[in-house]
Amino acid sequence: MRSPRPLTVLALFCLLLVVALAVAGCVTAKKATTPAISRAPEVDPINPNDADAYFKRGLAYQDKGQYDLAISDYNRVLEIDPRDAYAYNNRGNAYKAKGQYDQAFSDYNRALEIDPWYALAYYNRGVAYRLKGQYDQAISDFDRALEINPRDTKAYHNRGTAYWHKGQYDQAIADYNRVLEINPNDTAAYNDREIAYKSKSQYDQAVSGYNRAPEINPNDAVAYNNRGFDYMDKGQYDQAISDYNRALEINPRLAEAYNNRGEAYRLKGQYDQAIADYNRALEINPRYAEAYNNRGTAYGEKGQYDQAFSDLNRALEINPQLAMAYNNRALAYYYKGEYNRAWEDVRRAQSLGIQAEPQFLQNLRQASGRWE
């Protein structure tokens, strides 16, 4: 009897990278001649109404990820000058980075009331909509940003990603192509375009982009990670592992590459190496639900069901919508003879849009005597 195939997760990291970069947003430095600030400057105690000093210090805090301090400084700027559109934009980015989207939208809206031609505020609001899954609103804002600045590669890229999430792959590819017309060395655009091609099952077009990105930038860890993903799709696990190794040489904290290398090892039956890689991914990101799912799958394939249940339960605590974890837990319940629980998880996965393999369902029906 053929064993049912578990569902696991590879991290095609370039799209995630776009999101990660977008969370912080694009801030405005009021004066183009303002130098980069390596540390937060002091506000002149003799002149507490120096809005520019508070603004610069807010920028410095924002660059360091100290968003509460940045918000405090932007608050002070806006007390001094309630019509400072740049401060509203930057404070909106700080709120967005904290996941406080309603406050972010309020600030972007206010910035655009003050300056309706502020392309960066449209772009940042579009990113916030995209992060919330409101893709039509996001596309509308990216459209407006591009009307004002037709060479904004970030807006094209993020609009392409919004189209990709909507399943409009041709529009996504067109936007990534536009990015590459403006900047032929944009490796992230190559990577994301190849994801769109793969989504259309146009694998030949995808291969060229995955190879092109590391050629442009041999130190781009994400490019190697994504080419490894392509090798995985073809069952070329040794080549995939080689690319993941290179990605991790460049960036030893790229949790997605550890997760993906773990998957390559698991598919080769090298479970201990796989588990070691999932462990490393989870040390870097303790809330990496997909890595818990994958490690749980590896434990299940080793027959270590208690560890498998622990990991799959943890994956679902972090992300209750991770349908494949329900399917994988159903598989573990099946092997433990807990057929009613297996059926419960099969139904949960189905409610989230993931169907169990027909062979597994047939095996479960025979074992449980339930012909659902």
N, C-alpha and C positions, 0 to 999 in steps of 0.2 A: 504493500500500500504506500503510495507516494506521500511523503510528509507535506503538509500545507506550508506554503511559503510565507514567512512573517513579513510584515511591512515595516520598513525602517526609513530613516530620514538622512539624506545627504544634504549638506548645506552648500548651495550654490551661492557663494558669499557676495558676489558683486552687487546684487540687488540690495542685499542687507547693508552693504557698505554705503550705497546711495542714501538709504534711509538714515543710517547713523550720522552721516555728514549733514543731512538736512535737518536733523533734530536741533542742532545748535543754531542753525539758520545763518543767514548772511547779515552781518551787522554793518551799520554805517558808521564810519569815522567821519566826523563833520568836515574836517579839513584834510585834503588829499596829502598835504605835506606833514601830517602828524606822524611822527616815527612810531614804530612798534614799541609797546610798553612791556618790559620784561617783568616788572613788579608793579603792584598797585601804588600809584603816586599818592603823596599826602595832600590833603586839601588844606589850603592856606587858612590857618586859624584866624588870621586877621580879616580875611574876606570870605566869610561863610556863604556868600551869595555868588560865588564864582561857579556858574553852571558848567562851564567848560571843564573845570577841574573835576567836578563830580562825574561828568560824562566820560572823561578819559579813564577815571578810576573804575567806573562801571564796566567799560570795555575790558580793562585789565582783569577784573574779577571774572567777567564772562569768559575770557580766553582761558582762565584757569579752572573753569567749571564751578566757580563759587557763585551760583545763580542767586541765592538769597541776598548776598552782599551786593551783587550787581543790581538787583531789583531795588534795593534800598537806595543806591546812588541815583538810579534813574528816577525814582520817586522824588528825590530832592531836586533833580533837574527840572522836573515837571511842576514842582511847587514854585520854582523861580520863573520858569517860562512854560505856561500851560499849552503853548502852541508849538512845541518842539516835536515835529513829526519823527525826527531821527530817534529821539529818546523813546517815543511810543513803539517804533519798530523794534528797537533793541530790547526793550523790556518785554515786548511780545515774544521775541526769540528766547529770552530767559524763561518765561512762563512755559513756552512750548517744550523746552529742554526738560522741564520739571513734570511734563505731562499735564499741565494745567491749561487745557486747550481753550476753555471758555474765556479765561483771562487773556490768553494770547489773541484770540479773535477780537476781543474788545479793543485791545491795543492796536492791532493792525487796522481795524475799522476806523479808529480815531486818527491814525496816521494818514489814512487815505481821505478822510474828511478834510484834513488840513491841506494835504497835497495830493490831488487826484492823479497826478502824473508820476507818482513815486513807484517806479517799477519794482524796486526791491521789496516793498511792502506787499505788492501783489504776489510776487514770487514766494515770499515767506508765508503769507496766508495760504497760498496754494499748497505748500509743503505741509502745513498743519492740517488742511483738509485731507490731503493724501494719507497722512499718518492716521487719521481717524477713519479712513476707508470711504470718505465722501469724494469719490473720484470725479464725478461730474463737476462739482464745485471747484475741485482742484484744477481740472482742465480749463475751466473758465478763467480762473485767476492766472494760470500760466499763459493762456491766450493773450490776456491783457498785458501781462509783463512783456510778451514778445512783440506786441503792437508798439510798445514804447521803445523797446530795445531788441531789435530783430536779430542781434548776434549774441544773445545771452545763452550760452551753451548749457548752463545749469537749468534754465527754464525748459529748454528742449528736452534735456535728459530726464528731468522729473516728470514732464508731461508724457514722455514715452513710457515711463514706469507706470504712470496712472493708466494709460491706455493698456499696458500689459496686464495690469490687475483686472481690467474690464474684459479681458480676452480679445481686445482689438489689436491683434499682433501686427497687422500691416501698418497701422498708424504708429505703433510703437517703433517698428523698424524704420519708418520714414523719419521719425524724430531722432533716433540714434544716428541715422545717416547724416542728418543735418548737423548734428554735433561734430561728426567726423569731417564734414566739408569745411567747417570753421576751424577745427583743431584735429588734424589727422593723427595726432599722437595721443589722443584721449583713450587710454587703455580701458577705463571703466565703460566707455561707450561701446568699444568692441565687445567687451564681456557681456554687457546687457543685451546688445543686439543679438549675440549668439544664443542667449537664453530665449529670446523671442523666436529666432529661427527654429530652435529645438521645440518650442511650444507648438510650432506649425509642422513639426516632423520633417523640417528641411535640414537634415543632418549634414549634408555636404557643405551648405553655406556656413553652418555653424563651425565646422572644423577650422576653416581658414581664419576666423576671428580669434578662436582660442589659441592658435599658433601665433597670430600676429601680435597679441598683447604682450607676451613675454619677450618677443623680439624688440618691441619698442622700448620696453622698460624691463631689463633682466632682473631688477630688484623689486618687482611688483609681486608681493606674496599672493595677493588675491588672484592675479592672473594665473599663477601656477596652480592654486587651489581649484580654479574653475576648469583649467585644462585637465587636471586630474579627474574632475567630475565627468568630463567627456570620455576619458579613457574608461572610467567605471561603467558608463553606459554601454560601452562596447565589450565589456568583460575583460579588458586588458588591465588586470589588477596590479601587476608588477610595474607597468608604466605609470599607473595612477599613484602608487606608493612612492615612486621616484619623484613625481611632481609634488606630492604632499610633503615629502622630505625637504625639497627645495623651498617650499613655502614656509616651512617651520624653521629652516636655517635663517631665512630673512626676517621672519616675525615669530619668535618662539611663543608668543601669547595669542596666536590665531586659533582660538578654540575650534572654529569650524574645520580647520585643516586636521586637527587631532580627531574630531568626530568622523571626518570623511576617511582618514587613513584607517581608523578603527573599523569602518565598514568594509574597506578593502581587505583587511586582515580577516574579518569575520567571514566574508564570502569565500576566502581561501581556506576556511576551516581553522585558522590560527586564532583561537578564541582568547588565549591568554594575552597575546599581543593586542588584540582588539580591545579587551577590557582595560588594559593599561592605558590605551589611548583615550577611551571614554573617561577614565578616571582623570586624566590630565585635562581634558576639555571641561570637566565639571569642577576641577580645582580653579580654573580660570573663570568660569561662569557657573556658579552654583545653581542658577535658575534655568539652565539649558535643558528644557523639557525633552527635546529631541534626542539629546545624548543619553538621558535616563531611559527613554524608550529603546534606544539602540543597545545600551548595555543590558537592559532587561531581556532583550531578545537574545543576546549572546549567552547570558546565564541560562535562559530557557533551553537553548540549543545544547548546552552542556548538561542539561538535566538538573540544574540547581534552581529549582522552582521557587524556593523561599526568597532567594536573592532576586529572582526575576519579578516576583510579585511586588517586592519592596520597591524596585526601580520603576515598574510600570505604574504603581500607585502614586509614586512621587511625580512622575511625568504628568499624571492627570490632576494632581493637586495644583501643579504650576499652570497647566493649560487644560482645562476640562473639555476643550473643543478638539483635542488631539485625537482624531478618530482612529488612527492606526494603533494607538496605544490600547484602545479598547479591543481591537481585533487581536492584537498580540497577547493581551491578557486572556482573552477568550481561548486562544490556542493553549496557553499555559494551564488554564482550568481544564481544558479537554484532556491534556496529558495527565493531569492529576485525578481525572475521573469525576470532576465537579461539573457535571453537564448542565445543570440548571443555571449555574453562574456563567458558564460559557455562553449559553443562549442569551442571557441578559446583556452581556457585553457585545455579542453579535448585533443585537437590536440597537444598542446605543450607537455603535459604529454606523449602522445603516441609517439611523436618524441624522447622522452628520455627513452622509453622502458617500461613505466607504462601504463597499460590498465585500463580504468574505469570499475567498476563493470557492468555486463550486465543489472542488474535491473535499475541502475542509467541511463544508456544509453537509455533504453526503456522508462523510465519516461521522460527523456529530449526530446526524439523524439516526444513523444505524446504531451508534453507541448509546444514545439517549432514548431511543424508541419514540422520539417526537418528530413528526413529519411536517414541520412548519415550512 
